[in-house]
Amino acid sequence: MENFSFLTSPGGLRCWWVLFEVGAGGAAGPAGCVPAGCALIHALVLRGLRKHPSFFPAGIQTEHPPWFGTHQVLHSSSFSSLQRFPAWEAMAPQGKVYRGSVKDFPGFNANQDAEALYNAMKGFGSDKEAILDLITSRSNKQRVEICQAYKSLYGKDLIADLKYELTGKFERLIVSLMRPPAYGDAKEIKDAISGIGTDEKCLIEILASRTNQEIHDLVAAYKDAYERDLEADIVGDTSGHFKKMLVVLLQGAREEDDVVSEDLVEQDAKDLLEAGELKWGTDEAQFIYILGRRSRQHLRLVFDEYLKIAGKPIERSIRGELSGDFEKLMLAVVKCIRSKAEYFAERLYKAMKGLGTRDNTLIRIMVSRSEIDMLDIREVFRTKYEKSLYNMIKEDTSGEYKKALLKLCGGDDDAAGEFFPEAAQVAYRMWELSAVKVELRGTVQPAGDFNDDGDAQVLRKAMKGLGTDEGAIIEVVTRRSNAQRQQILKAYKAHYGRDLMADLKSELSGSLAKLILGLMLTPAQYDAKQLRKAVEGAGTDESVLIEIMATRNNQEIKAINEAYQEAYHKTLESDLSGDTSGHFKRILVSLALGNRDEGPENQTQAHEDAKVVAETLKLADVSSNDSSDSLETRFLSILCTRSYPHLRRVFQEFIKLTNHDVEHAIKKRMSGDVRDAFVAIVRSVKNKPAFFADKLYKSMKGAGTDERTLTRIMISRSEIDLFNIRGEFIDLFDKSLHHMIEKDTSGDYRKALLVLCGGED
């Protein structure tokens, strides 16, 4: 039993007690808490296997970049369900490559530094520049030695002197840098639970993101600094499931096995689904047990499996099933499991965006991550928010405080062009996830007990006489499928001898008229009309051309061509050619043919295609005799004619070749409409609902509303994937599409849009 000694360790027993107490509703015992016995046995076997590396055969070398690692599979029939997965699947930095922005200072001398700080603070005023230059260029270990040397030389406490001499945010930052990491975390948590109210966000950030060892060090530091038990203080200041999950995290007992059981992955994903989406109410204990105890590598695979069986990411289910601080904590745990760098990049961005700056959050993260993964955070920040962390700090802070933060940041990524493995891993993983098939769902379904003649009568009654009953029109038109609306058009004509479209146009006006009339057209007719508007008259609306042509499938493109010819007596291709030029014209004409391959990926061809993409974007030294024009033609052909599954593989191969995500590379190396068209294709291949969610958000954020874009997307996606777009919207922007429409529009137009939206998330 020595291999399973964890079960009898204090941390392990306490963790089990908390979980049993949750499952039993207050009484210690295993009811409703521990997964099926076979799953538990699996976990025990895995833990024991780590003691016996002889089970593992030699790894097979791959051609992946340094952060990809090896792929090893157990061949013993007794353990056929166990795998050691590639490092890129775990998205964990490999080897001992240092990813912090602050390093040990060469030629370090603690006594000299202590003397320099003493001189900077003696006399009238302080030399803040000298203080920040010295402290931000030393590692934490060296700063601790400086404190000891200062005490020995001058009999004084350096931190106390710094507090006395400095003020405000700058003082908080410098003093935070002087504390060892565990004592810094202990101080943050003590401040978060002291006095009136609790800073739950601080508790969540620290406890959701720290490793087992960091948690153990934190607990010990808290005891040493405040002579109090951290768990007791947390329990006294929090409540409910939030408290229980915090206590589980405080044990620092997360499994650390690098061997993963496929069977246990599937079982945990199923247990999470049954504990939430498939259950009346929510079994919070199951969420706490799995998310609080399983290894990070295991959970990443559980999240992938959950997406496959639930058709939605685990984050969306957590938002739907949990609430309050408990929901925020579980979301933070999931984000940290997926990518700590991405989690902290998001926290930093939110700390600085909008009016005001959350300086406590900014200081805490910049200090705590400066010697761990600041380089990865910087690159993820730049990739996700399209601006560097360095520049955002520069714009959002001032004085010595700004100078010190910029030193900790370590550089401007907009000018660096460095190698960042974390961002490449995140990008690779996103392409893996994009290949998972998710059911697409619209929000408008065919009405039951449909009666076209009855609906025609309702519409006629709503429009005849003085005034118009817009509510009745909205109720009928927005709650019928497009096929049913076409039947209503015919029934109206047959019953009244009138053109329903003409009557609606006469009775309605403004944004509501455009929405209702758009809904009455077939999807192909509507797209054809939008394309015609984009090219007729003075100027061209390239964004509309890109949105429609880059996102429609072959069948939709062919239907648009037919509708365009019928409505305007000329070909779509001729109008696109006449109104655009250069490479942009070639892209649109290629897409207008509707000849994209619809087959599966071709691994060999994908690798060759990735080389062409890399060479075209000047990101790889691939030997080729092709001219620049020939490369661009092949690049265009790849993006406009290869199948979506194939392009996903191409873009993964591209990351292996270059350590860049193709979308980011296109944005950096192309410009204008050509760049926008290629980015739209890439985003559509990666996640079409997310592409439209982003466009909807941009149509409503800031002053004013782009009603043309809002109307166009709500109409065109309402029967295809608007339900999925809603899910992506809340995942991306932390607010629902329903809420944003409600806030940003008004009157009958808002009523109609909200019906199409289909509900609040």
RABELJO-V359505 format. One record per pair of residues at least 6 apart in sequence whose C-alpha atoms are under 8 Angstrom apart, sorted by sequence separation. I is the first residue (numbers start at 0). GAP is how many residues later the second one is. If there is no record, write none. Layout:
I,GAP ; I,GAP
//
This chain:
5,6 ; 6,6 ; 20,6 ; 22,6 ; 23,6 ; 33,6 ; 48,6 ; 73,6 ; 86,6 ; 119,6 ; 120,6 ; 149,6 ; 150,6 ; 191,6 ; 192,6 ; 221,6 ; 222,6 ; 275,6 ; 305,6 ; 306,6 ; 335,6 ; 350,6 ; 351,6 ; 380,6 ; 381,6 ; 461,6 ; 462,6 ; 491,6 ; 492,6 ; 533,6 ; 534,6 ; 563,6 ; 564,6 ; 613,6 ; 614,6 ; 653,6 ; 654,6 ; 698,6 ; 699,6 ; 728,6 ; 729,6 ; 19,7 ; 20,7 ; 22,7 ; 23,7 ; 61,7 ; 86,7 ; 119,7 ; 149,7 ; 150,7 ; 191,7 ; 221,7 ; 222,7 ; 274,7 ; 275,7 ; 305,7 ; 306,7 ; 334,7 ; 335,7 ; 350,7 ; 380,7 ; 381,7 ; 461,7 ; 491,7 ; 492,7 ; 533,7 ; 563,7 ; 564,7 ; 614,7 ; 653,7 ; 654,7 ; 682,7 ; 683,7 ; 698,7 ; 728,7 ; 729,7 ; 19,8 ; 20,8 ; 22,8 ; 23,8 ; 61,8 ; 73,8 ; 119,8 ; 134,8 ; 149,8 ; 162,8 ; 175,8 ; 191,8 ; 206,8 ; 221,8 ; 234,8 ; 274,8 ; 290,8 ; 305,8 ; 318,8 ; 334,8 ; 350,8 ; 365,8 ; 380,8 ; 393,8 ; 461,8 ; 476,8 ; 491,8 ; 504,8 ; 517,8 ; 533,8 ; 548,8 ; 563,8 ; 576,8 ; 613,8 ; 638,8 ; 653,8 ; 666,8 ; 682,8 ; 698,8 ; 713,8 ; 728,8 ; 741,8 ; 19,9 ; 20,9 ; 22,9 ; 23,9 ; 60,9 ; 61,9 ; 72,9 ; 73,9 ; 161,9 ; 233,9 ; 274,9 ; 303,9 ; 317,9 ; 378,9 ; 392,9 ; 503,9 ; 575,9 ; 610,9 ; 637,9 ; 665,9 ; 740,9 ; 19,10 ; 22,10 ; 59,10 ; 60,10 ; 72,10 ; 73,10 ; 119,10 ; 146,10 ; 191,10 ; 218,10 ; 302,10 ; 350,10 ; 351,10 ; 377,10 ; 461,10 ; 488,10 ; 533,10 ; 560,10 ; 650,10 ; 698,10 ; 699,10 ; 725,10 ; 16,11 ; 18,11 ; 19,11 ; 21,11 ; 58,11 ; 59,11 ; 71,11 ; 72,11 ; 119,11 ; 146,11 ; 191,11 ; 218,11 ; 274,11 ; 302,11 ; 331,11 ; 350,11 ; 377,11 ; 461,11 ; 488,11 ; 533,11 ; 560,11 ; 610,11 ; 650,11 ; 679,11 ; 698,11 ; 725,11 ; 16,12 ; 19,12 ; 58,12 ; 59,12 ; 71,12 ; 72,12 ; 146,12 ; 161,12 ; 162,12 ; 233,12 ; 234,12 ; 274,12 ; 317,12 ; 392,12 ; 393,12 ; 488,12 ; 504,12 ; 575,12 ; 576,12 ; 615,12 ; 665,12 ; 666,12 ; 740,12 ; 741,12 ; 19,13 ; 58,13 ; 70,13 ; 71,13 ; 116,13 ; 161,13 ; 188,13 ; 233,13 ; 317,13 ; 347,13 ; 392,13 ; 458,13 ; 503,13 ; 530,13 ; 575,13 ; 665,13 ; 695,13 ; 740,13 ; 18,14 ; 19,14 ; 57,14 ; 70,14 ; 71,14 ; 116,14 ; 187,14 ; 188,14 ; 271,14 ; 346,14 ; 347,14 ; 457,14 ; 458,14 ; 529,14 ; 530,14 ; 694,14 ; 695,14 ; 56,15 ; 69,15 ; 70,15 ; 270,15 ; 271,15 ; 457,15 ; 615,15 ; 55,16 ; 56,16 ; 69,16 ; 158,16 ; 230,16 ; 314,16 ; 389,16 ; 500,16 ; 572,16 ; 614,16 ; 615,16 ; 662,16 ; 737,16 ; 55,17 ; 56,17 ; 68,17 ; 69,17 ; 347,17 ; 458,17 ; 530,17 ; 695,17 ; 55,18 ; 67,18 ; 68,18 ; 457,18 ; 54,19 ; 67,19 ; 68,19 ; 158,19 ; 230,19 ; 314,19 ; 389,19 ; 500,19 ; 572,19 ; 611,19 ; 615,19 ; 662,19 ; 737,19 ; 66,20 ; 67,20 ; 388,20 ; 571,20 ; 661,20 ; 662,20 ; 736,20 ; 66,21 ; 112,21 ; 184,21 ; 343,21 ; 389,21 ; 390,21 ; 454,21 ; 526,21 ; 691,21 ; 737,21 ; 738,21 ; 267,22 ; 389,22 ; 611,22 ; 612,22 ; 737,22 ; 388,23 ; 389,23 ; 611,23 ; 736,23 ; 737,23 ; 387,24 ; 388,24 ; 735,24 ; 68,25 ; 387,25 ; 735,25 ; 66,26 ; 67,26 ; 387,26 ; 66,27 ; 386,27 ; 65,28 ; 608,29 ; 146,31 ; 218,31 ; 377,31 ; 381,31 ; 560,31 ; 725,31 ; 729,31 ; 104,32 ; 109,32 ; 113,32 ; 117,32 ; 181,32 ; 185,32 ; 340,32 ; 344,32 ; 348,32 ; 381,32 ; 446,32 ; 451,32 ; 455,32 ; 523,32 ; 527,32 ; 688,32 ; 692,32 ; 696,32 ; 103,33 ; 104,33 ; 112,33 ; 113,33 ; 184,33 ; 185,33 ; 264,33 ; 268,33 ; 272,33 ; 340,33 ; 343,33 ; 344,33 ; 445,33 ; 446,33 ; 454,33 ; 455,33 ; 526,33 ; 527,33 ; 688,33 ; 691,33 ; 692,33 ; 101,34 ; 102,34 ; 103,34 ; 104,34 ; 107,34 ; 142,34 ; 143,34 ; 215,34 ; 264,34 ; 267,34 ; 268,34 ; 271,34 ; 378,34 ; 443,34 ; 444,34 ; 445,34 ; 446,34 ; 449,34 ; 485,34 ; 722,34 ; 726,34 ; 101,35 ; 102,35 ; 103,35 ; 109,35 ; 110,35 ; 113,35 ; 114,35 ; 142,35 ; 143,35 ; 181,35 ; 182,35 ; 185,35 ; 186,35 ; 214,35 ; 215,35 ; 340,35 ; 341,35 ; 344,35 ; 345,35 ; 373,35 ; 374,35 ; 377,35 ; 443,35 ; 444,35 ; 445,35 ; 451,35 ; 452,35 ; 455,35 ; 456,35 ; 484,35 ; 485,35 ; 523,35 ; 524,35 ; 527,35 ; 528,35 ; 556,35 ; 557,35 ; 688,35 ; 689,35 ; 692,35 ; 693,35 ; 721,35 ; 722,35 ; 725,35 ; 101,36 ; 102,36 ; 109,36 ; 113,36 ; 143,36 ; 181,36 ; 185,36 ; 214,36 ; 215,36 ; 264,36 ; 265,36 ; 268,36 ; 269,36 ; 340,36 ; 344,36 ; 443,36 ; 444,36 ; 451,36 ; 455,36 ; 485,36 ; 523,36 ; 527,36 ; 556,36 ; 557,36 ; 688,36 ; 692,36 ; 101,37 ; 104,37 ; 139,37 ; 214,37 ; 259,37 ; 260,37 ; 264,37 ; 268,37 ; 272,37 ; 299,37 ; 443,37 ; 481,37 ; 556,37 ; 619,37 ; 647,37 ; 103,38 ; 110,38 ; 127,38 ; 139,38 ; 182,38 ; 253,38 ; 254,38 ; 255,38 ; 256,38 ; 259,38 ; 298,38 ; 299,38 ; 341,38 ; 369,38 ; 445,38 ; 452,38 ; 469,38 ; 477,38 ; 481,38 ; 524,38 ; 619,38 ; 646,38 ; 647,38 ; 689,38 ; 717,38 ; 109,39 ; 110,39 ; 125,39 ; 134,39 ; 139,39 ; 140,39 ; 181,39 ; 182,39 ; 197,39 ; 206,39 ; 211,39 ; 212,39 ; 253,39 ; 254,39 ; 255,39 ; 257,39 ; 265,39 ; 269,39 ; 281,39 ; 290,39 ; 340,39 ; 341,39 ; 356,39 ; 365,39 ; 369,39 ; 451,39 ; 452,39 ; 455,39 ; 467,39 ; 476,39 ; 481,39 ; 482,39 ; 523,39 ; 524,39 ; 539,39 ; 548,39 ; 554,39 ; 618,39 ; 638,39 ; 688,39 ; 689,39 ; 704,39 ; 713,39 ; 717,39 ; 3,40 ; 120,40 ; 124,40 ; 125,40 ; 139,40 ; 192,40 ; 211,40 ; 247,40 ; 252,40 ; 253,40 ; 254,40 ; 255,40 ; 264,40 ; 276,40 ; 280,40 ; 281,40 ; 351,40 ; 382,40 ; 462,40 ; 467,40 ; 481,40 ; 534,40 ; 553,40 ; 605,40 ; 609,40 ; 613,40 ; 696,40 ; 699,40 ; 704,40 ; 135,41 ; 139,41 ; 192,41 ; 207,41 ; 210,41 ; 211,41 ; 253,41 ; 254,41 ; 275,41 ; 295,41 ; 351,41 ; 366,41 ; 378,41 ; 462,41 ; 477,41 ; 481,41 ; 534,41 ; 549,41 ; 552,41 ; 553,41 ; 605,41 ; 608,41 ; 609,41 ; 612,41 ; 639,41 ; 643,41 ; 699,41 ; 714,41 ; 110,42 ; 131,42 ; 134,42 ; 182,42 ; 206,42 ; 211,42 ; 290,42 ; 365,42 ; 379,42 ; 452,42 ; 473,42 ; 476,42 ; 545,42 ; 548,42 ; 553,42 ; 600,42 ; 638,42 ; 713,42 ; 3,43 ; 134,43 ; 206,43 ; 240,43 ; 244,43 ; 248,43 ; 290,43 ; 365,43 ; 378,43 ; 379,43 ; 476,43 ; 544,43 ; 548,43 ; 552,43 ; 599,43 ; 602,43 ; 605,43 ; 606,43 ; 609,43 ; 610,43 ; 613,43 ; 638,43 ; 713,43 ; 2,44 ; 3,44 ; 120,44 ; 192,44 ; 243,44 ; 247,44 ; 276,44 ; 351,44 ; 375,44 ; 378,44 ; 462,44 ; 534,44 ; 595,44 ; 596,44 ; 597,44 ; 598,44 ; 600,44 ; 601,44 ; 605,44 ; 609,44 ; 613,44 ; 699,44 ; 2,45 ; 247,45 ; 275,45 ; 374,45 ; 375,45 ; 595,45 ; 596,45 ; 597,45 ; 599,45 ; 600,45 ; 375,46 ; 594,46 ; 595,46 ; 596,46 ; 597,46 ; 598,46 ; 599,46 ; 600,46 ; 602,46 ; 606,46 ; 610,46 ; 244,47 ; 375,47 ; 589,47 ; 595,47 ; 598,47 ; 605,47 ; 606,47 ; 609,47 ; 2,48 ; 600,48 ; 616,48 ; 586,49 ; 590,49 ; 616,49 ; 589,50 ; 590,50 ; 589,51 ; 616,52 ; 586,53 ; 244,81 ; 340,81 ; 241,83 ; 241,84 ; 240,85 ; 241,87 ; 338,87 ; 586,87 ; 583,89 ; 583,90 ; 586,90 ; 582,91 ; 583,93 ; 207,121 ; 208,123 ; 203,124 ; 207,124 ; 208,124 ; 199,125 ; 203,125 ; 207,125 ; 310,126 ; 311,126 ; 204,127 ; 208,127 ; 310,127 ; 549,127 ; 203,128 ; 207,128 ; 307,128 ; 310,128 ; 303,129 ; 306,129 ; 307,129 ; 550,129 ; 307,130 ; 545,130 ; 549,130 ; 550,130 ; 208,131 ; 306,131 ; 541,131 ; 545,131 ; 549,131 ; 546,133 ; 550,133 ; 545,134 ; 549,134 ; 550,137 ; 201,159 ; 83,174 ; 84,174 ; 83,175 ; 84,175 ; 82,176 ; 83,176 ; 81,177 ; 82,177 ; 81,178 ; 82,178 ; 81,179 ; 82,179 ; 80,180 ; 81,180 ; 80,181 ; 80,182 ; 183,184 ; 180,187 ; 175,188 ; 526,189 ; 168,190 ; 172,190 ; 176,190 ; 525,190 ; 171,191 ; 175,191 ; 522,193 ; 172,194 ; 510,196 ; 514,196 ; 518,196 ; 513,197 ; 517,197 ; 514,200 ; 89,206 ; 49,207 ; 89,207 ; 49,208 ; 88,208 ; 49,209 ; 46,210 ; 89,210 ; 434,210 ; 45,211 ; 88,211 ; 88,212 ; 45,213 ; 434,213 ; 45,214 ; 433,214 ; 45,215 ; 430,217 ; 430,218 ; 21,219 ; 41,219 ; 430,220 ; 42,221 ; 430,221 ; 21,222 ; 41,222 ; 427,224 ; 18,225 ; 38,225 ; 17,226 ; 427,227 ; 38,228 ; 172,228 ; 426,228 ; 17,229 ; 18,229 ; 17,230 ; 169,230 ; 169,231 ; 423,231 ; 14,232 ; 138,232 ; 168,232 ; 14,233 ; 427,233 ; 169,234 ; 426,234 ; 514,234 ; 423,235 ; 14,236 ; 34,236 ; 423,236 ; 511,236 ; 13,237 ; 422,237 ; 423,237 ; 511,237 ; 14,238 ; 420,238 ; 480,238 ; 510,238 ; 11,239 ; 419,239 ; 10,240 ; 418,240 ; 511,240 ; 10,241 ; 11,241 ; 10,242 ; 90,247 ; 90,248 ; 34,251 ; 32,252 ; 33,252 ; 433,252 ; 31,253 ; 32,253 ; 433,253 ; 31,254 ; 33,255 ; 430,255 ; 32,256 ; 429,256 ; 22,262 ; 21,263 ; 18,266 ; 101,268 ; 102,268 ; 131,268 ; 135,268 ; 18,269 ; 99,269 ; 100,269 ; 101,269 ; 18,270 ; 99,270 ; 100,270 ; 136,270 ; 99,271 ; 100,271 ; 128,271 ; 131,271 ; 132,271 ; 135,271 ; 98,272 ; 99,272 ; 100,272 ; 127,272 ; 131,272 ; 135,272 ; 98,273 ; 99,273 ; 100,273 ; 97,274 ; 98,274 ; 99,274 ; 100,274 ; 443,274 ; 444,274 ; 477,274 ; 97,275 ; 98,275 ; 99,275 ; 441,275 ; 442,275 ; 443,275 ; 98,276 ; 441,276 ; 442,276 ; 478,276 ; 98,277 ; 441,277 ; 442,277 ; 470,277 ; 473,277 ; 477,277 ; 478,277 ; 440,278 ; 441,278 ; 442,278 ; 469,278 ; 473,278 ; 477,278 ; 440,279 ; 441,279 ; 442,279 ; 439,280 ; 440,280 ; 441,280 ; 442,280 ; 382,281 ; 439,281 ; 440,281 ; 441,281 ; 440,282 ; 441,282 ; 439,283 ; 440,283 ; 439,284 ; 101,306 ; 100,307 ; 100,308 ; 101,308 ; 100,309 ; 443,312 ; 442,313 ; 442,314 ; 443,314 ; 442,315 ; 92,328 ; 92,329 ; 91,330 ; 90,331 ; 90,334 ; 90,335 ; 87,337 ; 90,338 ; 87,340 ; 88,340 ; 87,341 ; 66,354 ; 66,358 ; 315,411 ; 315,415 ; 314,416 ; 319,441 ; 64,591 ; 63,592 ; 64,592 ; 64,594
//
